[in-house]
């Protein structure tokens, strides 16, 4: 499909972004050690074009229970069995639905007819690879990790996201994985925040941006954004993208502000459909 452009002319293809996101979440699930996956009911399964991921022990957390690829299955042929599979595991999965793709309207009609409703949406942001036009904060050292045991990357992510301690296993094994670049931000020599980037086919997806409570407001995520933008440009990426929750009155928006300050632009708001409780 033709490239879309933001207000300032950054080009992107939403089909490519969806494809990158499937790889992003699939790699996270595939990196979890088998014994941890068995203990907590962490599973991934493909139903035709639908990539289903579920976590029995955190079944009510939408971002950890998702059915990706709904626009590719407008009749629900595969989405129906995928939803049943996730719900059998105690999950209430999110079904992200990228707007304005060729079959989005049909997929939306299927979701409505089968009891799904729009839930909390995520804003997708894109950026071209021009160098950062904002300064890196003083007093923060950003270090790229080459292996899982160099820094407590997974623990920082789990604590920063408010997950139980075992949630560290979702992220701990990503440093050094093919296509992934994982970082921590240190203050006075201690790792206080983390961020990651997955690069594939000229697309860089930013994610796993989390900061320990005692270091919030110090500029760690700004420093991590600065480093990843520079590294994505150096790697020859043509499109950088990231997402965070939509801005609503009762939710914090520090991440949203940081992303805009880093030169990303709002591309589109993507609803997450979910069956009500």
Residue pairs with C-beta under 8 A, 6 or more apart in sequence:
1 13
1 14
1 15
1 101
1 102
3 11
3 12
3 13
4 11
4 12
4 13
4 14
4 267
5 11
5 12
6 12
6 126
6 265
6 266
6 267
7 265
8 265
10 126
10 127
10 128
10 239
10 265
11 128
11 239
12 126
12 239
12 241
12 267
13 239
14 98
14 100
14 101
14 124
14 267
14 268
15 101
16 201
16 203
16 239
17 98
17 124
17 126
17 203
17 205
17 239
17 241
18 68
18 69
18 71
18 98
18 101
20 198
20 200
20 201
20 203
20 205
20 241
21 68
21 96
21 205
22 51
22 68
22 69
23 179
23 198
23 200
24 198
24 205
24 207
25 51
25 53
25 66
25 68
26 44
26 51
26 53
27 174
27 177
27 179
27 180
27 198
28 170
28 171
28 174
29 42
29 43
29 44
29 53
30 44
31 170
31 173
31 174
31 177
32 42
32 169
32 170
32 173
33 169
33 173
36 42
36 166
36 169
37 43
39 166
40 55
40 56
40 57
40 58
40 166
41 54
41 55
41 56
41 57
41 89
41 90
42 54
42 55
42 56
42 170
43 53
43 54
43 55
43 56
43 89
44 51
44 52
44 53
44 54
45 52
45 82
45 85
46 52
47 78
47 79
47 81
47 82
47 85
48 73
48 77
48 78
49 69
49 72
49 73
49 78
50 67
50 68
50 69
50 70
50 72
50 73
50 78
50 79
50 82
51 66
51 67
51 68
51 69
52 66
52 67
52 68
52 82
52 85
52 86
52 93
53 64
53 65
53 66
53 68
54 65
54 85
54 86
54 89
54 91
54 93
55 61
55 64
55 65
55 91
56 89
56 90
56 91
58 64
58 65
58 163
58 164
58 167
59 65
59 89
59 90
59 91
59 92
60 91
60 92
62 92
62 93
62 94
62 119
62 120
62 272
62 274
63 94
64 170
65 86
65 91
65 92
65 93
65 94
66 93
66 94
66 95
66 96
66 272
67 79
67 82
67 83
67 86
67 93
67 94
67 95
68 96
70 79
70 95
70 96
70 97
70 107
70 111
70 273
71 97
71 98
71 101
71 102
71 103
71 104
71 107
72 103
73 79
73 107
74 103
74 104
74 106
74 107
74 110
75 106
75 110
76 107
76 110
76 111
76 114
79 95
79 107
79 110
80 114
83 93
83 95
83 114
83 275
86 93
87 93
87 275
92 274
92 275
92 277
93 274
94 119
94 272
94 273
94 274
95 111
95 116
95 272
95 273
95 274
96 122
96 270
96 271
96 272
96 273
97 104
97 107
97 108
97 111
97 270
97 271
97 272
97 273
98 104
98 268
98 270
99 268
99 269
99 270
99 271
100 268
108 273
111 273
115 275
115 276
116 273
116 274
116 275
117 273
117 274
117 275
117 276
118 271
118 272
118 273
119 271
119 272
119 273
119 274
120 245
120 246
120 248
120 272
121 245
121 246
121 269
121 270
121 271
121 272
122 243
122 244
122 245
122 246
122 269
122 270
122 272
123 243
123 244
123 245
123 246
123 247
123 256
123 266
123 267
123 268
123 269
123 270
124 241
124 243
124 266
124 267
124 268
124 269
124 270
125 241
125 242
125 243
125 244
125 259
125 260
125 264
125 265
125 266
125 267
126 239
126 240
126 241
126 264
126 265
126 267
127 229
127 239
127 240
127 241
127 262
127 263
127 264
127 265
128 238
128 239
128 240
129 229
129 232
129 233
129 237
129 238
129 239
129 240
130 233
130 263
131 229
131 230
131 233
132 225
132 226
132 229
132 230
132 262
132 263
133 263
134 222
134 226
134 261
134 262
134 263
135 226
136 142
136 222
136 223
136 226
136 227
137 218
137 219
137 220
137 222
137 223
139 187
139 218
140 185
140 186
140 187
140 218
140 219
140 220
140 223
141 185
141 186
141 187
141 189
142 183
142 184
142 185
142 186
142 223
142 224
142 226
142 227
143 151
143 183
143 184
143 185
143 186
143 191
144 181
144 182
144 183
144 227
144 231
145 151
145 153
145 175
145 176
145 182
145 183
145 184
146 175
146 176
147 175
147 176
148 154
148 172
148 173
148 174
148 175
148 176
150 175
151 175
151 184
151 191
152 168
152 172
152 191
153 171
153 172
153 174
153 175
153 182
153 184
153 191
153 194
154 167
154 168
154 169
154 170
154 171
154 172
154 173
154 174
155 165
155 168
155 172
156 184
156 191
156 192
156 193
156 194
156 210
156 211
156 212
157 163
157 167
157 168
157 170
157 171
157 194
157 208
157 210
158 164
158 165
158 166
158 167
158 168
158 170
158 171
158 210
159 210
159 212
159 213
160 193
160 194
160 210
160 211
160 212
160 213
161 167
161 210
163 170
171 194
171 196
171 208
174 180
174 182
174 196
174 208
175 182
176 182
179 198
179 199
179 200
180 196
180 197
180 198
181 196
181 197
181 198
181 199
181 228
181 231
182 194
182 195
182 196
182 197
182 208
183 194
183 195
183 196
183 197
183 224
183 227
183 228
184 191
184 192
184 193
184 194
185 191
185 192
185 193
185 194
185 195
185 211
185 215
185 220
185 221
185 223
185 224
186 192
187 215
187 218
187 220
192 211
192 212
192 214
192 215
192 218
192 220
193 209
193 210
193 211
193 212
193 215
193 220
193 221
193 224
194 208
194 209
194 210
194 224
195 206
195 207
195 208
195 209
195 210
195 221
195 224
195 225
195 227
195 228
196 206
196 207
196 208
197 204
197 205
197 206
197 207
197 228
197 231
197 232
198 204
198 205
198 207
199 232
199 235
199 237
202 236
202 237
202 238
202 239
203 237
203 238
203 239
203 241
204 228
204 232
204 235
204 237
204 239
204 240
204 241
205 241
205 242
206 225
206 228
206 240
206 241
206 242
207 242
207 243
209 221
209 224
209 225
209 255
211 220
211 221
216 254
221 254
221 255
221 258
222 258
222 261
222 262
225 258
225 259
225 262
226 262
229 240
229 262
229 263
232 240
240 264
241 264
241 267
242 259
242 264
243 270
244 255
244 256
244 259
245 251
245 255
245 256
246 269
247 253
247 256
260 266
